[in-house]
Amino acid sequence: MKKISYQKMANLVVAKRKEQKLTQAQLAEMTGIHRAMVSRLEALDYIPSIDQLQAVAEALGFEVTDLFEEENPVSYKPVLDKKYNIAVAGTGYVGLSIATLLAQHNHVTAVDIIPEKVELINNKKSPIQDDYIEMYLAEKELNLTATLDGEEAYKNADFVVIAAPTNYDSKKNFFDCSAVEAVIELVLKVNPDATIIIKSTIPVGYTASVRAKYNTKNIIFSPELTKYTHVIFSNVIKHLIPSM
């Protein structure tokens, strides 16, 4: 009996895309599939729907039937534990908690503009007071480094998480998102294929506006629901108890 080989699918998509000198973002645009999903498909971390697979096949010029092969007794299972390169811009409560959690299973580079904070993190000490962050840094095996060099951190990142400050002026009813946009511009300059995830507090409609401004779909927003005490604990359970 024949079945689709997802290993063959991933290999063929990568080969055809590179043969046609397409970026993941361009393939995403051609197929209507989010760029992050294209990246996961190529990494065997995502199984597309039939419609998505057909769209990819048409865009790259191959037949879905090319992916079929005789089923082996031991079938292939997609790899779900790939380690990603992740950069986190900003090491306040939100940024450092996210960096610390993700560094348990991925390579994470935390970026900040304050040398003292970078030095503390690289010495496994927290620059902010939080029992859980302090414990994780001191006791857990984390693949976490901190740097002042954003360009170096972003250029090889699969994902860039922005946790930069956005100061709100209540008198002018205005969010200062300049720090967020500075990161976006640098990421797009050195690594336009990276998926940018905004965790900073931003006004309604901001994500759509920067997507249009920078002509990219690789910017998404993930609302931050963290309680600013025991911030790691909040991040771990917020999907179960989102009101915390």
DRENPA-3360 file (N, C-alpha, C; in nm, 2 decimals, always signed):
BEGIN
1 = MKKISYQK = +0.08/-0.12/+0.00/+0.00/+0.00/+0.00/+0.09/+0.12/+0.00 ~ +0.05/+0.22/-0.08/+0.13/+0.35/-0.09/+0.07/+0.45/+0.00 ~ +0.16/+0.54/+0.05/+0.11/+0.65/+0.13/+0.21/+0.77/+0.11 ~ +0.17/+0.89/+0.15/+0.26/+1.00/+0.13/+0.38/+0.99/+0.22 ~ +0.50/+1.01/+0.17/+0.62/+1.02/+0.25/+0.64/+1.17/+0.29 ~ +0.63/+1.20/+0.41/+0.65/+1.34/+0.46/+0.80/+1.38/+0.45 ~ +0.88/+1.28/+0.47/+1.03/+1.30/+0.45/+1.05/+1.35/+0.30 ~ +0.99/+1.27/+0.21/+1.01/+1.31/+0.07/+0.95/+1.45/+0.04;
9 = MANLVVAK = +0.83/+1.47/+0.10/+0.77/+1.60/+0.08/+0.86/+1.72/+0.13 ~ +0.91/+1.71/+0.25/+1.00/+1.81/+0.30/+1.12/+1.83/+0.21 ~ +1.18/+1.72/+0.17/+1.30/+1.73/+0.09/+1.27/+1.79/-0.05 ~ +1.16/+1.75/-0.10/+1.12/+1.80/-0.24/+1.09/+1.95/-0.23 ~ +1.01/+1.99/-0.13/+0.98/+2.13/-0.12/+1.10/+2.22/-0.10 ~ +1.19/+2.18/-0.02/+1.32/+2.26/+0.00/+1.40/+2.26/-0.13 ~ +1.41/+2.15/-0.20/+1.49/+2.14/-0.32/+1.43/+2.23/-0.43 ~ +1.29/+2.22/-0.45/+1.23/+2.29/-0.55/+1.23/+2.44/-0.52;
17 = RKEQKLTQ = +1.21/+2.48/-0.40/+1.21/+2.62/-0.36/+1.34/+2.68/-0.39 ~ +1.45/+2.61/-0.35/+1.58/+2.67/-0.37/+1.62/+2.67/-0.52 ~ +1.58/+2.56/-0.59/+1.60/+2.56/-0.73/+1.54/+2.68/-0.80 ~ +1.42/+2.72/-0.76/+1.36/+2.84/-0.82/+1.40/+2.97/-0.75 ~ +1.49/+2.96/-0.65/+1.54/+3.08/-0.58/+1.43/+3.16/-0.52 ~ +1.35/+3.08/-0.45/+1.24/+3.14/-0.37/+1.27/+3.14/-0.22 ~ +1.23/+3.25/-0.15/+1.24/+3.25/-0.01/+1.12/+3.18/+0.05 ~ +1.12/+3.15/+0.17/+1.00/+3.09/+0.24/+0.89/+3.19/+0.24;
25 = AQLAEMTG = +0.92/+3.32/+0.25/+0.82/+3.42/+0.25/+0.75/+3.43/+0.11 ~ +0.83/+3.41/+0.01/+0.77/+3.42/-0.13/+0.68/+3.30/-0.16 ~ +0.73/+3.18/-0.11/+0.64/+3.06/-0.13/+0.51/+3.07/-0.05 ~ +0.52/+3.13/+0.07/+0.40/+3.16/+0.15/+0.31/+3.25/+0.08 ~ +0.36/+3.35/+0.02/+0.27/+3.44/-0.06/+0.21/+3.37/-0.17 ~ +0.28/+3.29/-0.24/+0.22/+3.22/-0.36/+0.12/+3.12/-0.32 ~ +0.13/+3.06/-0.20/+0.04/+2.95/-0.16/-0.07/+2.99/-0.06 ~ -0.05/+3.11/+0.00/-0.15/+3.15/+0.10/-0.13/+3.08/+0.24;
33 = IHRAMVSR = -0.01/+3.01/+0.25/+0.02/+2.95/+0.38/+0.11/+3.04/+0.45 ~ +0.09/+3.05/+0.59/+0.18/+3.14/+0.66/+0.32/+3.10/+0.66 ~ +0.41/+3.19/+0.65/+0.56/+3.16/+0.64/+0.61/+3.07/+0.75 ~ +0.56/+3.09/+0.87/+0.60/+3.00/+0.98/+0.56/+2.86/+0.95 ~ +0.44/+2.84/+0.89/+0.40/+2.70/+0.86/+0.49/+2.64/+0.74 ~ +0.53/+2.72/+0.65/+0.62/+2.68/+0.55/+0.75/+2.63/+0.61 ~ +0.80/+2.71/+0.70/+0.92/+2.67/+0.77/+0.91/+2.54/+0.85 ~ +0.79/+2.52/+0.92/+0.77/+2.40/+0.99/+0.75/+2.28/+0.90;
41 = LEALDYIP = +0.68/+2.30/+0.78/+0.67/+2.20/+0.68/+0.80/+2.14/+0.64 ~ +0.89/+2.24/+0.61/+1.03/+2.20/+0.56/+1.11/+2.13/+0.67 ~ +1.07/+2.16/+0.79/+1.14/+2.09/+0.91/+1.08/+1.97/+0.96 ~ +0.97/+1.92/+0.88/+0.90/+1.80/+0.92/+0.83/+1.82/+1.06 ~ +0.79/+1.94/+1.08/+0.72/+1.98/+1.21/+0.58/+2.02/+1.19 ~ +0.53/+2.00/+1.06/+0.39/+2.04/+1.03/+0.34/+1.95/+0.91 ~ +0.23/+1.89/+0.92/+0.17/+1.82/+0.81/+0.06/+1.90/+0.75 ~ +0.07/+1.94/+0.63/-0.02/+2.03/+0.56/-0.15/+1.96/+0.53;
49 = SIDQLQAV = -0.26/+2.03/+0.51/-0.38/+1.98/+0.46/-0.37/+1.94/+0.31 ~ -0.46/+1.87/+0.26/-0.46/+1.83/+0.12/-0.46/+1.96/+0.03 ~ -0.54/+2.05/+0.07/-0.55/+2.18/-0.01/-0.42/+2.25/-0.01 ~ -0.35/+2.26/+0.11/-0.23/+2.33/+0.12/-0.12/+2.25/+0.05 ~ -0.12/+2.12/+0.05/-0.02/+2.04/-0.02/-0.03/+2.06/-0.17 ~ -0.16/+2.07/-0.22/-0.18/+2.09/-0.36/-0.13/+2.23/-0.40 ~ -0.16/+2.33/-0.32/-0.11/+2.46/-0.35/+0.04/+2.47/-0.36 ~ +0.11/+2.40/-0.27/+0.26/+2.40/-0.27/+0.30/+2.33/-0.39;
57 = AEALGFEV = +0.24/+2.21/-0.43/+0.28/+2.14/-0.55/+0.26/+2.22/-0.67 ~ +0.15/+2.29/-0.68/+0.13/+2.37/-0.80/+0.23/+2.49/-0.81 ~ +0.26/+2.55/-0.70/+0.35/+2.66/-0.69/+0.49/+2.62/-0.73 ~ +0.53/+2.50/-0.69/+0.67/+2.46/-0.71/+0.69/+2.36/-0.83 ~ +0.57/+2.32/-0.89/+0.58/+2.25/-1.02/+0.61/+2.10/-1.00 ~ +0.54/+2.04/-0.90/+0.55/+1.89/-0.89/+0.41/+1.83/-0.87 ~ +0.40/+1.70/-0.88/+0.27/+1.64/-0.86/+0.26/+1.58/-0.72 ~ +0.15/+1.59/-0.65/+0.13/+1.53/-0.52/+0.16/+1.38/-0.53;
65 = TDLFEEEN = +0.13/+1.32/-0.64/+0.16/+1.17/-0.65/+0.30/+1.14/-0.65 ~ +0.39/+1.24/-0.67/+0.53/+1.22/-0.66/+0.58/+1.18/-0.52 ~ +0.49/+1.21/-0.43/+0.53/+1.20/-0.28/+0.49/+1.06/-0.23 ~ +0.42/+0.98/-0.31/+0.38/+0.85/-0.26/+0.49/+0.75/-0.27 ~ +0.49/+0.66/-0.17/+0.58/+0.55/-0.18/+0.52/+0.43/-0.10 ~ +0.58/+0.31/-0.12/+0.53/+0.19/-0.05/+0.55/+0.21/+0.10 ~ +0.44/+0.18/+0.17/+0.45/+0.19/+0.32/+0.54/+0.09/+0.38 ~ +0.63/+0.13/+0.46/+0.72/+0.05/+0.54/+0.65/+0.00/+0.66;
73 = PVSYKPVL = +0.70/-0.12/+0.72/+0.64/-0.17/+0.84/+0.65/-0.06/+0.95 ~ +0.76/+0.01/+0.96/+0.78/+0.12/+1.06/+0.76/+0.25/+0.98 ~ +0.64/+0.31/+1.01/+0.61/+0.43/+0.93/+0.68/+0.55/+1.00 ~ +0.70/+0.65/+0.91/+0.77/+0.77/+0.96/+0.68/+0.86/+1.04 ~ +0.73/+0.91/+1.15/+0.66/+1.01/+1.23/+0.73/+1.14/+1.22 ~ +0.66/+1.25/+1.19/+0.72/+1.38/+1.18/+0.79/+1.42/+1.31 ~ +0.90/+1.48/+1.30/+0.98/+1.52/+1.42/+0.91/+1.65/+1.48 ~ +0.88/+1.64/+1.61/+0.81/+1.75/+1.67/+0.90/+1.81/+1.78;
81 = DKKYNIAV = +1.03/+1.77/+1.79/+1.11/+1.82/+1.89/+1.23/+1.90/+1.84 ~ +1.22/+1.96/+1.72/+1.33/+2.03/+1.66/+1.36/+2.15/+1.75 ~ +1.49/+2.17/+1.77/+1.54/+2.29/+1.84/+1.55/+2.41/+1.75 ~ +1.49/+2.52/+1.79/+1.49/+2.64/+1.71/+1.59/+2.74/+1.76 ~ +1.64/+2.83/+1.67/+1.71/+2.94/+1.72/+1.61/+3.06/+1.74 ~ +1.61/+3.11/+1.86/+1.51/+3.21/+1.90/+1.59/+3.33/+1.96 ~ +1.55/+3.45/+1.91/+1.61/+3.57/+1.97/+1.49/+3.64/+2.04 ~ +1.52/+3.69/+2.16/+1.42/+3.77/+2.24/+1.48/+3.91/+2.26;
89 = AGTGYVGL = +1.41/+4.01/+2.21/+1.45/+4.14/+2.22/+1.38/+4.21/+2.35 ~ +1.47/+4.23/+2.45/+1.42/+4.29/+2.57/+1.42/+4.19/+2.68 ~ +1.48/+4.23/+2.79/+1.49/+4.13/+2.91/+1.43/+4.19/+3.03 ~ +1.31/+4.25/+3.01/+1.23/+4.28/+3.13/+1.16/+4.16/+3.18 ~ +1.05/+4.17/+3.25/+0.98/+4.06/+3.31/+0.93/+3.97/+3.20 ~ +0.87/+4.02/+3.10/+0.81/+3.94/+2.99/+0.92/+3.88/+2.91 ~ +1.01/+3.95/+2.86/+1.12/+3.90/+2.77/+1.20/+3.79/+2.84 ~ +1.24/+3.82/+2.96/+1.33/+3.73/+3.03/+1.26/+3.60/+3.07;
97 = SIATLLAQ = +1.13/+3.61/+3.11/+1.06/+3.49/+3.14/+1.04/+3.40/+3.02 ~ +1.01/+3.46/+2.90/+1.00/+3.38/+2.78/+1.13/+3.32/+2.74 ~ +1.24/+3.40/+2.74/+1.37/+3.35/+2.71/+1.41/+3.23/+2.80 ~ +1.38/+3.24/+2.92/+1.42/+3.14/+3.02/+1.34/+3.01/+2.99 ~ +1.21/+3.02/+2.97/+1.13/+2.90/+2.94/+1.17/+2.84/+2.81 ~ +1.19/+2.92/+2.70/+1.22/+2.86/+2.57/+1.36/+2.80/+2.57 ~ +1.45/+2.85/+2.65/+1.59/+2.80/+2.65/+1.60/+2.66/+2.71 ~ +1.50/+2.61/+2.76/+1.50/+2.47/+2.81/+1.51/+2.37/+2.70;
105 = HNHVTAVD = +1.45/+2.41/+2.58/+1.45/+2.32/+2.47/+1.50/+2.38/+2.33 ~ +1.54/+2.50/+2.34/+1.59/+2.57/+2.22/+1.71/+2.65/+2.25 ~ +1.78/+2.70/+2.14/+1.89/+2.79/+2.16/+1.83/+2.93/+2.16 ~ +1.84/+3.00/+2.27/+1.78/+3.13/+2.28/+1.89/+3.24/+2.31 ~ +1.88/+3.35/+2.24/+1.97/+3.46/+2.26/+1.89/+3.58/+2.30 ~ +1.91/+3.63/+2.42/+1.84/+3.75/+2.48/+1.92/+3.87/+2.44 ~ +1.85/+3.97/+2.39/+1.91/+4.09/+2.34/+1.87/+4.21/+2.43 ~ +1.96/+4.29/+2.48/+1.93/+4.41/+2.55/+2.03/+4.52/+2.52;
113 = IIPEKVEL = +2.00/+4.64/+2.56/+2.09/+4.75/+2.53/+2.17/+4.79/+2.66 ~ +2.14/+4.72/+2.77/+2.21/+4.76/+2.90/+2.32/+4.65/+2.93 ~ +2.44/+4.69/+2.92/+2.55/+4.59/+2.94/+2.54/+4.52/+3.08 ~ +2.50/+4.59/+3.18/+2.50/+4.52/+3.31/+2.39/+4.41/+3.32 ~ +2.28/+4.42/+3.25/+2.18/+4.32/+3.24/+2.23/+4.20/+3.16 ~ +2.30/+4.22/+3.05/+2.36/+4.12/+2.97/+2.46/+4.04/+3.05 ~ +2.54/+4.11/+3.12/+2.65/+4.04/+3.20/+2.59/+3.95/+3.31 ~ +2.48/+4.00/+3.38/+2.42/+3.92/+3.48/+2.36/+3.80/+3.42;
121 = INNKKSPI = +2.29/+3.81/+3.31/+2.22/+3.69/+3.25/+2.33/+3.59/+3.21 ~ +2.44/+3.63/+3.15/+2.54/+3.54/+3.11/+2.61/+3.47/+3.23 ~ +2.60/+3.53/+3.35/+2.65/+3.48/+3.47/+2.54/+3.40/+3.55 ~ +2.43/+3.37/+3.48/+2.32/+3.30/+3.54/+2.26/+3.37/+3.66 ~ +2.25/+3.50/+3.65/+2.19/+3.58/+3.76/+2.08/+3.66/+3.69 ~ +1.97/+3.68/+3.76/+1.86/+3.76/+3.71/+1.88/+3.91/+3.73 ~ +1.86/+3.99/+3.63/+1.86/+4.14/+3.65/+1.73/+4.19/+3.71 ~ +1.63/+4.11/+3.73/+1.51/+4.15/+3.79/+1.47/+4.06/+3.90;
129 = QDDYIEMY = +1.39/+4.11/+4.00/+1.36/+4.03/+4.11/+1.24/+3.94/+4.08 ~ +1.26/+3.81/+4.07/+1.16/+3.71/+4.05/+1.21/+3.58/+4.09 ~ +1.14/+3.52/+4.19/+1.19/+3.39/+4.25/+1.21/+3.28/+4.14 ~ +1.11/+3.27/+4.05/+1.12/+3.16/+3.96/+1.23/+3.18/+3.85 ~ +1.24/+3.31/+3.80/+1.35/+3.33/+3.71/+1.48/+3.31/+3.77 ~ +1.50/+3.35/+3.89/+1.63/+3.33/+3.96/+1.66/+3.19/+3.98 ~ +1.55/+3.11/+4.01/+1.57/+2.96/+4.03/+1.61/+2.90/+3.90 ~ +1.53/+2.93/+3.79/+1.56/+2.87/+3.66/+1.70/+2.90/+3.61;
137 = LAEKELNL = +1.74/+3.02/+3.62/+1.88/+3.06/+3.58/+1.99/+2.99/+3.66 ~ +1.96/+2.98/+3.79/+2.07/+2.92/+3.88/+2.07/+2.77/+3.87 ~ +1.95/+2.70/+3.85/+1.95/+2.56/+3.87/+1.92/+2.47/+3.74 ~ +1.86/+2.53/+3.64/+1.83/+2.45/+3.52/+1.93/+2.46/+3.41 ~ +1.93/+2.36/+3.33/+2.02/+2.36/+3.22/+1.96/+2.43/+3.10 ~ +2.00/+2.56/+3.08/+1.94/+2.64/+2.98/+2.04/+2.67/+2.87 ~ +1.99/+2.67/+2.75/+2.07/+2.71/+2.63/+2.04/+2.86/+2.60 ~ +2.09/+2.94/+2.69/+2.06/+3.08/+2.69/+2.19/+3.17/+2.70;
145 = TATLDGEE = +2.20/+3.26/+2.61/+2.31/+3.36/+2.61/+2.24/+3.50/+2.59 ~ +2.31/+3.60/+2.64/+2.26/+3.73/+2.63/+2.37/+3.81/+2.55 ~ +2.32/+3.92/+2.48/+2.41/+3.99/+2.40/+2.36/+4.14/+2.38 ~ +2.45/+4.23/+2.35/+2.42/+4.36/+2.31/+2.40/+4.37/+2.16 ~ +2.45/+4.27/+2.09/+2.45/+4.27/+1.94/+2.32/+4.21/+1.88 ~ +2.22/+4.30/+1.86/+2.10/+4.25/+1.80/+2.11/+4.20/+1.66 ~ +2.19/+4.26/+1.58/+2.20/+4.21/+1.44/+2.26/+4.07/+1.44 ~ +2.36/+4.04/+1.52/+2.41/+3.91/+1.52/+2.31/+3.81/+1.57;
153 = AYKNADFV = +2.23/+3.85/+1.67/+2.13/+3.76/+1.73/+2.02/+3.73/+1.63 ~ +1.98/+3.83/+1.55/+1.86/+3.81/+1.47/+1.89/+3.74/+1.34 ~ +2.01/+3.75/+1.29/+2.04/+3.70/+1.15/+2.02/+3.55/+1.13 ~ +2.04/+3.47/+1.24/+2.02/+3.33/+1.22/+1.90/+3.28/+1.30 ~ +1.81/+3.37/+1.34/+1.70/+3.33/+1.42/+1.58/+3.27/+1.34 ~ +1.52/+3.17/+1.38/+1.39/+3.12/+1.32/+1.28/+3.21/+1.37 ~ +1.28/+3.25/+1.49/+1.18/+3.34/+1.55/+1.25/+3.45/+1.63 ~ +1.19/+3.57/+1.62/+1.23/+3.68/+1.70/+1.11/+3.73/+1.78;
161 = VIAAPTNY = +1.13/+3.72/+1.92/+1.02/+3.76/+2.01/+1.05/+3.91/+2.05 ~ +0.96/+4.00/+2.03/+0.99/+4.14/+2.07/+0.91/+4.17/+2.20 ~ +0.99/+4.19/+2.30/+0.94/+4.23/+2.44/+1.00/+4.36/+2.48 ~ +1.01/+4.45/+2.38/+1.06/+4.59/+2.41/+0.96/+4.67/+2.47 ~ +1.00/+4.77/+2.55/+0.90/+4.86/+2.62/+0.83/+4.95/+2.52 ~ +0.70/+4.97/+2.55/+0.62/+5.07/+2.48/+0.55/+5.16/+2.58 ~ +0.60/+5.28/+2.60/+0.55/+5.37/+2.70/+0.42/+5.44/+2.65 ~ +0.33/+5.44/+2.74/+0.20/+5.50/+2.71/+0.18/+5.64/+2.77;
169 = DSKKNFFD = +0.15/+5.74/+2.69/+0.13/+5.87/+2.74/-0.02/+5.89/+2.75 ~ -0.08/+5.89/+2.87/-0.22/+5.90/+2.90/-0.28/+6.04/+2.85 ~ -0.19/+6.14/+2.86/-0.24/+6.27/+2.82/-0.26/+6.28/+2.67 ~ -0.17/+6.22/+2.60/-0.18/+6.23/+2.45/-0.25/+6.10/+2.39 ~ -0.28/+6.01/+2.48/-0.34/+5.88/+2.44/-0.26/+5.82/+2.33 ~ -0.13/+5.80/+2.36/-0.03/+5.76/+2.25/+0.07/+5.65/+2.31 ~ +0.08/+5.54/+2.23/+0.19/+5.44/+2.26/+0.31/+5.48/+2.19 ~ +0.42/+5.48/+2.25/+0.55/+5.50/+2.19/+0.61/+5.36/+2.15;
177 = CSAVEAVI = +0.59/+5.32/+2.02/+0.63/+5.19/+1.98/+0.76/+5.20/+1.90 ~ +0.84/+5.30/+1.92/+0.96/+5.32/+1.84/+1.06/+5.20/+1.87 ~ +1.07/+5.16/+1.99/+1.16/+5.05/+2.03/+1.12/+4.92/+1.95 ~ +0.99/+4.89/+1.94/+0.94/+4.78/+1.87/+0.98/+4.79/+1.72 ~ +0.95/+4.90/+1.66/+0.98/+4.92/+1.52/+1.13/+4.91/+1.49 ~ +1.21/+4.96/+1.58/+1.36/+4.95/+1.56/+1.40/+4.80/+1.55 ~ +1.34/+4.72/+1.63/+1.37/+4.57/+1.62/+1.32/+4.52/+1.49 ~ +1.20/+4.55/+1.46/+1.14/+4.50/+1.33/+1.23/+4.54/+1.21;
185 = ELVLKVNP = +1.27/+4.66/+1.21/+1.35/+4.71/+1.10/+1.48/+4.63/+1.09 ~ +1.55/+4.61/+1.20/+1.67/+4.54/+1.20/+1.66/+4.39/+1.16 ~ +1.55/+4.33/+1.21/+1.53/+4.19/+1.17/+1.50/+4.18/+1.02 ~ +1.42/+4.27/+0.97/+1.39/+4.26/+0.82/+1.51/+4.29/+0.74 ~ +1.60/+4.37/+0.79/+1.73/+4.40/+0.72/+1.82/+4.28/+0.71 ~ +1.83/+4.20/+0.83/+1.93/+4.10/+0.83/+1.87/+3.96/+0.81 ~ +1.74/+3.94/+0.83/+1.68/+3.81/+0.82/+1.53/+3.82/+0.79 ~ +1.50/+3.86/+0.67/+1.36/+3.88/+0.64/+1.27/+3.76/+0.64;
193 = DATIIIKS = +1.33/+3.64/+0.65/+1.25/+3.51/+0.66/+1.21/+3.48/+0.80 ~ +1.26/+3.55/+0.90/+1.23/+3.52/+1.04/+1.09/+3.56/+1.07 ~ +1.02/+3.48/+1.16/+0.89/+3.51/+1.21/+0.91/+3.60/+1.33 ~ +0.84/+3.72/+1.33/+0.85/+3.82/+1.43/+0.73/+3.81/+1.52 ~ +0.74/+3.79/+1.65/+0.63/+3.77/+1.74/+0.64/+3.89/+1.84 ~ +0.54/+3.98/+1.83/+0.53/+4.09/+1.92/+0.46/+4.05/+2.05 ~ +0.53/+4.07/+2.16/+0.48/+4.04/+2.30/+0.46/+4.18/+2.37 ~ +0.52/+4.28/+2.32/+0.50/+4.41/+2.38/+0.36/+4.46/+2.38;
201 = TIPVGYTA = +0.32/+4.55/+2.47/+0.19/+4.61/+2.48/+0.18/+4.71/+2.36 ~ +0.08/+4.69/+2.28/+0.07/+4.77/+2.16/-0.08/+4.81/+2.14 ~ -0.11/+4.92/+2.07/-0.25/+4.96/+2.05/-0.32/+4.87/+1.95 ~ -0.45/+4.87/+1.95/-0.53/+4.80/+1.86/-0.50/+4.84/+1.72 ~ -0.48/+4.74/+1.63/-0.46/+4.77/+1.49/-0.31/+4.78/+1.45 ~ -0.22/+4.78/+1.56/-0.08/+4.81/+1.53/-0.02/+4.70/+1.45 ~ -0.05/+4.58/+1.47/+0.02/+4.47/+1.40/-0.02/+4.48/+1.25 ~ -0.14/+4.51/+1.22/-0.18/+4.52/+1.08/-0.11/+4.64/+1.01;
209 = SVRAKYNT = -0.09/+4.75/+1.09/-0.03/+4.87/+1.04/+0.12/+4.84/+1.01 ~ +0.19/+4.77/+1.09/+0.33/+4.74/+1.06/+0.35/+4.64/+0.95 ~ +0.26/+4.55/+0.94/+0.26/+4.45/+0.83/+0.25/+4.53/+0.70 ~ +0.16/+4.63/+0.69/+0.15/+4.71/+0.57/+0.27/+4.80/+0.55 ~ +0.31/+4.86/+0.66/+0.42/+4.95/+0.65/+0.55/+4.89/+0.59 ~ +0.58/+4.77/+0.64/+0.70/+4.70/+0.60/+0.68/+4.59/+0.50 ~ +0.55/+4.58/+0.45/+0.52/+4.49/+0.34/+0.56/+4.34/+0.37 ~ +0.52/+4.29/+0.49/+0.55/+4.16/+0.53/+0.44/+4.10/+0.60;
217 = KNIIFSPE = +0.42/+3.97/+0.59/+0.32/+3.89/+0.67/+0.39/+3.82/+0.78 ~ +0.52/+3.84/+0.80/+0.59/+3.76/+0.90/+0.58/+3.82/+1.04 ~ +0.49/+3.92/+1.06/+0.48/+3.98/+1.20/+0.34/+3.94/+1.26 ~ +0.35/+3.88/+1.37/+0.23/+3.84/+1.44/+0.23/+3.89/+1.59 ~ +0.11/+3.90/+1.65/+0.10/+3.95/+1.78/+0.05/+3.84/+1.88 ~ +0.11/+3.82/+1.99/+0.07/+3.73/+2.09/+0.05/+3.80/+2.22 ~ -0.08/+3.82/+2.26/-0.11/+3.90/+2.38/-0.04/+3.85/+2.50 ~ +0.01/+3.94/+2.58/+0.08/+3.90/+2.70/-0.01/+3.91/+2.82;
225 = LTKYTHVI = -0.03/+3.80/+2.89/-0.12/+3.79/+3.00/-0.05/+3.77/+3.13 ~ +0.08/+3.80/+3.13/+0.16/+3.77/+3.25/+0.13/+3.86/+3.37 ~ +0.12/+3.79/+3.48/+0.11/+3.86/+3.61/+0.25/+3.89/+3.66 ~ +0.28/+4.02/+3.69/+0.42/+4.06/+3.71/+0.47/+4.02/+3.85 ~ +0.43/+3.91/+3.91/+0.50/+3.85/+4.02/+0.49/+3.70/+3.98 ~ +0.60/+3.63/+4.01/+0.61/+3.49/+3.97/+0.58/+3.48/+3.82 ~ +0.65/+3.56/+3.74/+0.62/+3.57/+3.60/+0.64/+3.44/+3.52 ~ +0.73/+3.36/+3.55/+0.75/+3.23/+3.48/+0.63/+3.14/+3.51;
233 = FSNVIKHL = +0.59/+3.14/+3.64/+0.47/+3.06/+3.67/+0.35/+3.10/+3.59 ~ +0.33/+3.23/+3.58/+0.22/+3.29/+3.50/+0.23/+3.24/+3.35 ~ +0.35/+3.25/+3.30/+0.36/+3.21/+3.16/+0.33/+3.06/+3.14 ~ +0.37/+2.98/+3.23/+0.35/+2.83/+3.22/+0.21/+2.80/+3.22 ~ +0.13/+2.86/+3.31/-0.01/+2.82/+3.32/-0.11/+2.91/+3.26 ~ -0.07/+3.01/+3.19/-0.17/+3.11/+3.14/-0.26/+3.05/+3.04 ~ -0.22/+2.95/+2.97/-0.31/+2.89/+2.87/-0.42/+2.81/+2.94 ~ -0.39/+2.76/+3.06/-0.49/+2.69/+3.14/-0.58/+2.78/+3.22;
241 = IPSM = -0.52/+2.89/+3.27/-0.60/+2.99/+3.35/-0.57/+3.13/+3.30 ~ -0.63/+3.16/+3.18/-0.59/+3.29/+3.12/-0.63/+3.41/+3.20 ~ -0.71/+3.40/+3.30/-0.74/+3.52/+3.38/-0.64/+3.57/+3.47 ~ -0.53/+3.48/+3.49/-0.43/+3.52/+3.59/-0.34/+3.64/+3.54;
% end
